[in-house]
Amino acid sequence: MGSAQRLIQIDIGPPVKLPKPSWLRAKAPVGENFHQLKKLARGLGLHTVCESAQCPNIGECWNHRTATFMLLGDICTRRCGFCAVPKGRPQPRRVAEAVATLGLKHAVITSVNRDDDNIGGAKIFAETIRQVRDIAPNCRVEVLIPDFQGLDEALQIVLDAQPNVLNHNTESVPRLYRAVRSGARYERTLRLLENAKKFSPGMVTKSGLMVGLGETMTELVDVFRDLAARKVDILTVGQYLRPSRDHLPIARFYTPEEFAYLKEEALRLGFRHVESGPLVRSSYHAHEQADGVK
């Protein structure tokens, strides 16, 4: 994408409240595993993205013993227009203790963006992977990493710790990046995903997009094509839901049929596993995704 395209002004429209369709209703979180994980997270002072990002699938995922933990402190150096995640201070050992105590089968480790210390952030990811492997060797570890501002050294540090899945979300189409992903660059995201395969050819890579922010179907399929060209294995596509009036407005709700079409197009392009649906989030069915690309 050239400099002229980056200067296009993004019209995100007025904050119109759209009625939520019936297919976006999720079951209330219940179950023994759900309550056990919630109690333990509180006791260890941990933050899960499942709670803080208001994920509609929290009950389902936690009862499958899959959870997403947040690293790297309470300051994010970016202000993305879609993000609702408040920040916490979990330590690698505490995350590993939670994983072991709960007998998690699949743990997802993510973080805020720390553009002030990308190398340090990468080292904390790596240490968390090692700590989980030390005391919960049967748990698969997926990392959902920031772009580290394109630093190859930071990416290599994470890859050297050998996570089972390396995820970096594309989030949106290039035309909307300035509004949706403040501080991010579409080309940087593609380069990170490409380098993950280059530096570690056997690594399972993953990326995800939100829809409903004003993109077109053609733009979405173009992004799928770019990701497939970087040999990304797993793709997730879900509906953007506005966390508050301070966040980007929803342009429209996609129908289940449209999500089915997007899945079909992505599979046609060669992805090994695709999750596409109204309630899909980056870590939705993460354990099944990993099973599907062994």
FENBELVEN-V586898 format. One record per pair of residues at least 4 apart in sequence whose ideal C-beta (glycine too) atoms are under 7 Angstrom apart, sorted by the first residue. I is the first residue (numbers start at 0). J is the second residue. Records with the same first field share a line. If there is no record, write none. Layout:
# FENBELVEN-V586898
I=J ; J
This chain:
# FENBELVEN-V586898
0=4 ; 5 ; 173 ; 185 ; 186
2=6
7=174
9=175 ; 177 ; 178
11=178 ; 213 ; 247 ; 248
12=248 ; 250
14=244 ; 248
15=248
17=249 ; 252
19=23
20=252
22=255 ; 277
23=238 ; 277 ; 278
25=55 ; 56 ; 278
26=58
27=58
28=33 ; 57 ; 58
29=33 ; 58
30=58 ; 62
31=35
32=36 ; 61 ; 62 ; 64
33=37 ; 58 ; 61 ; 62
34=38
35=39 ; 101
36=40 ; 61 ; 66 ; 101
37=41
38=42
39=43 ; 97 ; 100 ; 101
40=45 ; 47 ; 97
43=93 ; 96 ; 97
44=89
45=68 ; 87 ; 89 ; 93 ; 94 ; 97
46=51 ; 69 ; 87 ; 89
47=51 ; 66 ; 67 ; 68 ; 69
48=52 ; 67 ; 69 ; 84 ; 109
49=54 ; 57 ; 60 ; 61 ; 66 ; 67
50=57
51=84 ; 85
52=83 ; 84
53=83 ; 242
54=280
55=278
56=60 ; 278 ; 280 ; 283
57=61
58=62
59=63
60=65 ; 66 ; 282 ; 283
61=66
63=286
64=101 ; 102 ; 103 ; 104
65=103 ; 104 ; 105 ; 282 ; 285 ; 286
66=103 ; 106
67=107 ; 109 ; 282
68=89 ; 94 ; 106 ; 108
69=86 ; 87 ; 89 ; 109 ; 110
70=89 ; 108 ; 110 ; 123 ; 124 ; 127
71=110 ; 111 ; 113 ; 120 ; 123
72=86 ; 88 ; 111 ; 113
73=86 ; 87 ; 88
74=86 ; 111
75=86 ; 111 ; 112
76=112 ; 113 ; 114 ; 115
77=112 ; 181 ; 182
78=181
79=179 ; 180 ; 181
80=178 ; 179 ; 181 ; 246 ; 247
81=179 ; 209 ; 239 ; 246 ; 247
83=242 ; 243 ; 246
86=111
89=93 ; 94
91=95 ; 123 ; 126 ; 127 ; 130
92=96 ; 130
93=97
94=98 ; 108 ; 127 ; 131
95=99 ; 130 ; 131 ; 133 ; 134 ; 135
96=100
97=101
98=103 ; 106 ; 131 ; 135 ; 138
99=134 ; 135
103=135 ; 138
104=138 ; 139 ; 286
105=138 ; 139 ; 141 ; 285 ; 286 ; 289
106=131 ; 138 ; 140
107=141 ; 143 ; 282 ; 285
108=124 ; 127 ; 140 ; 142
109=143
110=120 ; 145
112=145
113=117 ; 120
114=148
116=120
117=121 ; 147 ; 148 ; 150 ; 153
118=122 ; 150 ; 152 ; 153
119=123
120=124
121=125 ; 147 ; 153 ; 156 ; 157
122=126 ; 156
123=127
124=128 ; 142 ; 144 ; 157
125=129 ; 156 ; 157 ; 159 ; 160
126=130
127=131
128=132 ; 140 ; 142 ; 160 ; 162
129=133 ; 160
130=134
131=135 ; 138 ; 140
132=136
139=163 ; 289
140=162 ; 163
141=162 ; 163 ; 164 ; 166 ; 285 ; 289
142=157 ; 162 ; 165 ; 166
143=166 ; 168 ; 281
144=157 ; 165 ; 167
146=167 ; 183 ; 187 ; 188 ; 191
147=153 ; 154
149=187 ; 190
150=154
151=155 ; 194
152=156
154=158 ; 191 ; 194 ; 195 ; 198
155=159 ; 198
157=162
158=165 ; 195 ; 198 ; 199 ; 202
163=203 ; 289
164=203 ; 205 ; 289
165=195 ; 202 ; 204
166=205 ; 206 ; 281
167=188 ; 191 ; 192 ; 206
168=206 ; 207 ; 281
169=188 ; 206 ; 207 ; 208 ; 222 ; 226
170=179 ; 180 ; 208 ; 209
171=175 ; 176 ; 179 ; 180 ; 208 ; 209 ; 212 ; 214
172=214 ; 218 ; 219 ; 222
173=185
174=218
175=179 ; 212 ; 213 ; 214
176=180 ; 183 ; 185
178=247
179=212 ; 247
183=187 ; 188
185=189
186=190
187=191
188=192
189=193 ; 225 ; 229
190=194
191=195
192=204 ; 206 ; 226 ; 229 ; 231
193=197 ; 229
194=198
195=199 ; 202 ; 204
196=200 ; 202 ; 204 ; 229 ; 230
203=232 ; 233 ; 292
204=231 ; 232
205=231 ; 232 ; 233
206=226 ; 231 ; 234
207=234 ; 235 ; 236 ; 281
208=219 ; 222 ; 236
209=237 ; 239
210=214 ; 219 ; 236 ; 238 ; 239 ; 253
211=238 ; 239 ; 249 ; 250 ; 251 ; 252 ; 253
212=239 ; 247 ; 250
213=250
214=218 ; 219
216=220
217=221
218=222
219=223 ; 261
220=224 ; 264
221=225
222=226
223=227 ; 234 ; 264 ; 265 ; 268
224=228 ; 268
225=229
226=231 ; 234
227=231 ; 268 ; 269 ; 270
231=270
232=270 ; 271 ; 272 ; 292
233=270 ; 271 ; 272 ; 288 ; 292
234=265 ; 270 ; 273
235=274 ; 279 ; 281 ; 283
236=258 ; 261 ; 275 ; 279
237=276 ; 277 ; 278 ; 279 ; 280
238=252 ; 253 ; 277
239=249
241=246 ; 247 ; 248 ; 249
242=246
253=257 ; 258 ; 277
255=259 ; 277
256=260
257=261
258=262 ; 275 ; 276 ; 277
259=263
260=264
261=265 ; 275
262=266 ; 273 ; 275
263=267
264=268
265=270 ; 273 ; 275
266=270 ; 273
271=291 ; 292
272=288 ; 291 ; 292
274=279 ; 283 ; 284 ; 288
275=279
279=283
284=288
285=289
286=290
287=291
288=292
